[in-house]
Amino acid sequence: MEYFELPVTRRVQINQLFNARNFCFATATNNRSPTFYFAEGGLINLNTALRCGRLRTSHGHGPLIDINNSPKGHIFFDALADREHVRRDIRNTPAIARRQALNIAENQYRTQPRNGDYHYEYTKTVGQINRITRRHASGGRIVLAPRPTDNQVRLLIARLLADGCQITVDGAIVSALGPSLNLPIVAGVGPYLHSLG
């Protein structure tokens, strides 16, 4: 699918969120292409932005343009074992107590990324201060630079659309564009951005 074939409201959502100014970090691993994370206002608003999202370039479930209209919480770890410990604790905590458990983890670890960190995120439901949904542990490690340019972000979105990505808004699939063409993996943020042209 081409960008111009998307509904106007979807194009506006994508343009307002996914740009160089709102880029926060990427996650990368050697066995798949990177994922790029964005929040309105950029890294300084990472844990408070009312609109945030990610561009997942490759995954077992295919590429994804993910838009959220609720803030995300992010916790960063030096060690994978620490992240997995928190992940298990949160999974085993009753829903009513998750916010408190995440507050403890945020105080014990960091809410701002450093290169090489492991990452855990969750959705803070707007209007429901203690409701936590959509928890996710990133498969890769944090990469803060290079930062994509506006042109690279546009090319990245075009590539995702051409590859048949899904588009989700607040966790619901709003567009399933077709089977992924499974483009070759380009590991590393710099090489991936360079491959966009």
N, C-alpha and C positions, 0 to 999 in steps of 0.2 A: 504494500500500500504506500502511496505517496502522502507526504505531509499535507498537501492541499486537499486531499480527499477526506481528511478528518473533519468532523463537525466543527464549526467555528468556536463553540464554547470550549471544546477540547483543545484546539490550537491555542486559544487564549490562556488556558490553564498551563499548558506546556511552556509557552513563551514566558509567562510571568515567573514561573518557578525555575526552570532549567536554563540558567545562564551563568556566565563566569562570575558575576557579582555574588551569586548565591551558593557557589561551590564551597563545600566544607572539607571533604576528604574523599579518598577512594580506598577500596580494599582490593588487595591483589594477592594472588597465589600463583604458583608455577604451573598449575594444571588447568587454568581457565583464564579468560579475559577478565579485566577488572570490572568492579561495580563502582559507580560514582554517586556520592551522596550530596544532597542540596537542602538548604533551609533558607527561607526568606530572610534576607539580611546577612547571610553568610555564617561563618563559624561562630561569631560572637553570639548569635541567636540560636545556636544548634539545639539547645534544650528547651527553648521557649517559643520558637517560631510556630505560628498557627498553620502555616503551610510548609510542608517539607516533602521530600521524595528521593527516589533513587532511580538510576538508569543501570539496569543489570544487563551486561552485554552477553554473558553466557552462563549457563546453568543447566542442570539436568532437566529442569522444567522449562527451559528456553529463556530467551531474552524478555525483558520486562521494563515498562515505563510505569512506575509506581508513584502515585500522588496521594498525599494525606492531608486532610483538612483539620487535623488535631496535632498538637505538639508530640514530638517523640522525646523520650528520655534515652540518654546514651551513657554507658559505663565503659571505661577503657582499662585494660589490664596489661601489665608487663608480661605475665605468665599465662599460658593457656590453662594450666591447672586451676588458677584462681578464677578464670572466667567460667570454666566448667563447674566449679564448686558453686558459684553464684547461680548459674543456670539451673543446676539440680535443685538448689534450695528454693528458687522461685517457682519452679515447676511443682514442687512438693508442698508449697505454701497454699493454704486455702485462699480463694480469690479475695475474700474480704480483708486479708492481712497482707496482700502482695505489696501495696503501696508502702507500708511500713518496712517490709523486708527490703524493698528497693532503696528506700531512704538510707537504711543502714549500709547497703552496698555502695551507694553513691558517696557516703562519708568515708568509707574504708578505702575506696579506690578513687578513680578520677572521672570527671564528667567532660573533660576536654582531651582531645587526642594528642598523641605523640607518634612519630614515625615508628613503625614496627609493633604498635599495640595490637592486642586482641580486642574485639568489639562485641558488645551486647546492646541491643536496643529494644524498646517497648513503646507502645502507644499510650498516651495519656488522653483519655476520652474527654472531650470538651464538655463542660457543665457537670461532670461527675468526678469530683476531685480524687476519689479513691479508686476509681475504676481503671484497671490496667488491662489492655488487650494486646494482641498481635506481638508476641515476644519473638525475638530473632537474634541468633548468634551468627555473626558474619563468618563466612568460610575463609576469608583471607585475612591479611594483616593490614594495618593502616599505612597509607601513603599520603603525605600532605603535599608533595610536589613531584612533578610539575603540575601546575594548575591549568585546566583547559581554558582556551580562549572562547569567546562567544561563537566564533566560527566553528571551532572544534566541537562545541556542544551541539550546534545545529547539524553538523555532519554526523555526529554520534546518534542523534535522534533519527536522522534520515536512514542511517544504517540499521538501527533497531526496527524501524517500520518496514524497511525492505526485507529484513530477515523474518518478518512475520511475528513480531513481538505481541505479547498481551499488554493491555493497558488496564491498570487497576486504579480505582479511586476509593479511598478509605477501605481497602481490602476487598472490594467487590469488583469483579471483572466487568469492565464496561466495553471493551473491545478485544476480541480474540481474532487476530488478523489472519491467522492461517498457520500452517505448519512451518516451523523454523527451517531455514535452509542450512542451519548448522555451519556457519562460516568458520574458517580456520581460527583456532585459538591464537591470540596474540597476547602472551603473558607480559605483565609489566605495564605500568601506567604510561611511562614515556614512550615505549614502543607502540602501545595501542594508539595513543594520541597521534603519533607520527604516521601511523597506518591510515589515518582518516584523510590524509592528503593536505 
